[in-house]
Amino acid sequence: MTAIFQTLVDGVFAAAVFTAVAVAFNVVYRSGRVFNIAQGEMIVLSTFMTLTFVSWGLSPWLAMGAGIVLMGVLGIVVERLVLRRLVGQPELSSFMATLGLLLVIQGASTVVFGLAPQKFPPLLGTASFEVAGVFVKQSALIGVLAIALLVWALFLLFNRTKVGLGMTAVAESHQVARSLGINVKLSMAISWVIAGALSGFVTLLYASGRTVTPEISSVAFVALPVVLLAGLESIGGVAIAALIVGVGQAAAARWFDPYTEGGASLIFPFALMLVLLLIRPQGLFGWKRVERL
């Protein structure tokens, strides 16, 4: 029984990280119909910029704050210089633009920061405590609470504020949004600021206390099934999908990885994604679109 509860705890923490990454994908897609394949490299950039600031003598928390702010600024720059010019173009064009962005950030990060592992400061603490035989890390608990607040805040933004409702209208149709007087370009810019800042937030949750390399970008790859399971437009659905993937992956790691040399936990999210997309292509909570000819 203890093993089951420990698996649930581990899965919930993984779900918190997946939620933060998936929301970044989700927010950008909602406003601009752009699937930002470069999100993982933005996390790498945030992580190593923060480490660079620490090496310059800034306190870890100040360095983390500077990293989050600069990633938000990067989001504005990317939207203004690259994505804004592609408004109204086929979605494949914007996808290829973000693929190019991925390669640029990847190359620049390698040149500037190198590939050597570096120790990230334990900003969320290293303490842990035991409850009925189940070990809970302080950093994991803080991360779960922070993500819960984040999802709640974004839900309110998109459903209770004029700006958020405008971004939802933009997600449905740029032309309709313009006809209603909504500033499509501003909505896109806000979404990229949020996505950039979330890259820094993922760094805080996932990298705290770890030895990190550019391989940290893989967390975005594992979050892709979460995005597609939830549906590309659903903020609240992301948290539920992340729980399914996180707990399922933790269970696969505990009970099946010993017999598959670690393969079970790697393939579980993607196998689940493929099965669900065959049954419900728009995801569990995505918008079902009807196109009239």
C-alpha positions in Angstrom: 0.0 0.0 0.0 2.9 2.4 0.8 4.3 1.8 -2.7 1.0 2.8 -4.2 0.8 6.1 -2.3 4.5 6.8 -3.0 3.8 6.3 -6.7 0.9 8.7 -6.5 3.0 11.4 -4.8 5.8 11.0 -7.4 3.3 11.1 -10.2 1.6 14.3 -8.9 4.9 16.1 -8.7 5.8 15.0 -12.3 2.3 16.2 -13.3 3.0 19.6 -11.9 6.1 20.0 -14.1 4.2 18.7 -17.2 1.3 21.1 -16.5 3.6 24.1 -16.5 5.2 23.1 -19.8 1.9 22.1 -21.4 0.2 25.4 -20.4 3.0 27.2 -22.2 2.2 25.3 -25.4 -1.5 25.8 -24.8 -1.4 29.6 -24.3 0.5 30.2 -27.5 -1.7 27.9 -29.6 -4.9 29.5 -28.2 -4.1 33.0 -29.4 -2.0 32.5 -32.6 -2.7 28.9 -33.8 1.1 28.4 -33.3 2.5 25.1 -32.0 5.7 26.3 -30.4 8.1 23.4 -30.9 10.9 25.5 -29.4 9.4 25.5 -25.9 12.0 22.9 -24.7 14.9 25.0 -25.8 13.4 28.1 -24.2 13.5 26.1 -20.9 17.2 25.3 -21.6 17.9 29.0 -22.2 16.2 30.0 -19.0 18.1 27.5 -17.0 21.5 28.4 -18.2 20.9 32.1 -18.1 19.9 31.8 -14.5 23.1 29.8 -13.8 25.2 32.5 -15.6 23.6 35.2 -13.4 24.5 33.2 -10.3 28.1 32.8 -11.5 28.2 36.6 -11.9 27.4 37.0 -8.2 23.7 37.5 -8.1 21.7 35.7 -5.4 20.0 32.6 -6.8 16.5 34.0 -6.3 17.4 37.3 -7.9 19.0 35.4 -10.8 15.9 33.3 -11.1 13.7 36.4 -11.2 15.9 38.0 -13.9 15.7 34.8 -15.9 11.9 34.7 -15.9 11.7 38.4 -16.8 14.2 38.0 -19.7 12.3 35.0 -21.0 9.2 37.1 -21.1 11.1 39.7 -23.0 12.3 37.0 -25.4 8.7 36.0 -26.0 7.9 39.5 -27.1 10.9 39.7 -29.4 10.0 36.3 -31.0 6.4 37.3 -31.5 7.3 40.7 -32.9 10.1 39.7 -35.2 9.0 36.3 -36.4 5.4 35.2 -35.7 3.6 38.6 -36.3 4.7 38.5 -39.9 3.0 35.1 -40.3 -0.5 36.1 -39.1 -3.0 34.7 -41.6 -0.5 32.3 -43.1 -1.0 28.5 -43.0 -0.2 26.9 -39.6 2.6 25.0 -41.2 4.5 28.2 -41.8 4.4 29.2 -38.1 5.4 25.6 -37.1 8.4 25.8 -39.3 9.3 29.2 -37.9 9.3 27.8 -34.4 11.4 24.8 -35.6 13.9 27.3 -36.9 13.8 29.1 -33.5 14.5 25.8 -31.8 17.6 25.3 -33.9 18.8 28.9 -33.4 18.4 28.7 -29.6 20.0 25.2 -29.5 23.0 26.3 -31.4 23.4 29.6 -29.5 23.1 27.9 -26.1 25.7 25.3 -27.0 28.2 28.0 -28.1 27.6 30.3 -25.2 26.9 27.9 -22.3 28.5 24.6 -23.5 27.4 21.1 -22.8 29.0 20.4 -19.4 26.6 19.5 -16.5 26.1 22.2 -13.9 24.5 22.2 -10.5 21.4 24.3 -10.1 20.8 26.0 -6.8 18.2 24.3 -4.6 15.9 27.2 -4.6 12.9 25.2 -3.2 14.9 23.5 -0.5 16.2 20.0 -0.1 14.2 18.9 3.0 11.8 16.1 2.9 9.3 14.6 5.4 7.6 11.3 5.9 3.9 10.7 6.2 2.8 7.1 6.9 5.9 5.7 5.2 5.5 8.0 2.2 8.3 10.4 1.5 7.4 13.9 0.3 10.0 16.4 -0.9 9.5 20.0 0.2 10.3 21.2 -3.4 7.6 18.8 -4.8 5.0 20.1 -2.4 5.8 23.8 -3.2 5.8 23.0 -6.9 2.3 21.3 -6.8 0.8 24.2 -4.8 2.4 26.8 -7.2 1.1 25.0 -10.3 -2.4 24.8 -8.7 -2.4 28.6 -8.2 -1.0 29.1 -11.7 -3.7 27.1 -13.4 -6.4 28.8 -11.3 -5.0 32.2 -12.2 -4.9 31.4 -15.9 -8.4 30.0 -15.9 -9.6 33.3 -14.4 -7.6 35.2 -16.9 -9.2 33.4 -19.9 -12.7 33.2 -18.5 -13.2 36.3 -16.3 -11.2 39.2 -17.8 -11.7 41.2 -21.0 -8.1 40.5 -22.1 -8.5 36.8 -21.6 -11.9 36.6 -23.3 -10.4 38.5 -26.2 -7.6 35.9 -26.4 -10.2 33.1 -26.5 -12.0 34.9 -29.3 -8.6 35.2 -31.2 -8.1 31.4 -30.7 -11.5 30.8 -32.4 -11.0 33.1 -35.4 -8.6 36.0 -36.1 -11.1 37.5 -38.6 -14.0 37.4 -36.1 -11.9 38.8 -33.3 -10.8 41.7 -35.5 -14.5 42.4 -36.4 -15.2 42.6 -32.7 -12.5 45.2 -32.2 -10.1 42.8 -30.5 -6.4 43.6 -30.9 -5.1 40.2 -32.4 -1.5 41.3 -32.3 -1.6 42.3 -28.6 -3.3 39.0 -27.7 -0.5 37.1 -29.5 2.2 39.2 -27.7 0.6 38.5 -24.3 0.5 34.8 -25.0 4.2 34.7 -25.9 5.1 36.7 -22.8 3.3 34.1 -20.7 5.0 31.2 -22.5 8.4 32.8 -22.1 7.8 33.4 -18.4 6.6 29.9 -17.9 9.9 28.6 -19.3 11.5 30.3 -16.3 8.9 28.9 -14.0 9.6 25.3 -15.3 13.3 25.9 -14.6 12.4 26.8 -11.0 10.3 23.7 -10.5 12.3 21.1 -12.4 15.9 22.2 -12.2 16.0 23.2 -8.5 18.7 21.2 -6.8 19.5 19.1 -9.8 22.6 18.7 -12.0 21.4 20.0 -15.3 22.5 19.8 -19.0 20.8 20.9 -22.2 19.0 17.5 -22.1 16.6 19.3 -19.7 14.7 20.2 -22.9 13.4 16.7 -23.0 10.8 17.6 -20.3 8.9 19.5 -23.1 9.0 16.5 -25.3 7.4 14.4 -22.6 4.8 17.1 -22.1 3.6 16.9 -25.7 1.2 13.9 -24.9 -0.3 16.0 -22.1 -1.1 18.8 -24.5 -2.6 16.5 -27.1 -4.5 14.5 -24.5 -6.1 17.6 -23.0 -6.7 19.4 -26.3 -4.8 22.3 -27.6 -7.2 24.9 -26.3 -8.0 23.7 -22.8 -6.2 25.2 -19.8 -8.1 23.3 -17.1 -7.9 20.1 -19.0 -4.1 20.3 -19.1 -4.0 19.7 -15.3 -6.2 16.6 -15.6 -4.2 15.2 -18.5 -0.9 15.9 -16.7 -2.2 13.9 -13.7 -3.1 10.9 -15.9 0.3 11.0 -17.6 2.3 11.7 -14.5 0.8 9.1 -12.3 0.7 6.5 -15.1 4.4 7.1 -15.9 5.3 6.8 -12.2 3.4 3.6 -12.0 5.1 2.2 -15.1 8.5 3.2 -13.8 7.9 1.5 -10.5 6.3 -1.8 -11.6 7.3 -2.3 -15.3 10.7 -0.6 -15.8 12.6 -3.3 -14.0 11.5 -5.8 -16.6 11.8 -3.5 -19.7 15.2 -1.8 -18.9 13.4 1.5 -18.3 11.4 1.4 -21.5 7.9 1.2 -20.1 7.9 4.7 -18.5 9.3 6.2 -21.7 6.7 4.8 -24.0 3.6 5.1 -21.7 2.7 8.7 -22.4 3.1 8.4 -26.2 1.2 5.1 -26.3 -1.7 6.6 -24.3 -1.6 9.7 -26.6 -1.9 7.5 -29.8 -4.8 5.5 -28.4 -6.7 8.5 -27.3 -6.2 10.4 -30.6 -7.5 7.5 -32.5 -10.7 7.7 -30.5 -11.0 11.4 -29.9 -8.7 13.5 -32.2 -9.4 16.8 -30.5 -8.3 15.5 -27.1 -10.3 15.0 -24.0 -11.3 18.7 -23.6 -10.4 20.2 -26.9 -12.7 22.1 -29.2 -14.4 20.1 -31.8 -14.2 22.1 -35.0 -16.6 21.8 -37.9 -15.4 23.2 -41.3 -18.1 24.0 -43.9 -17.1 23.7 -47.5 
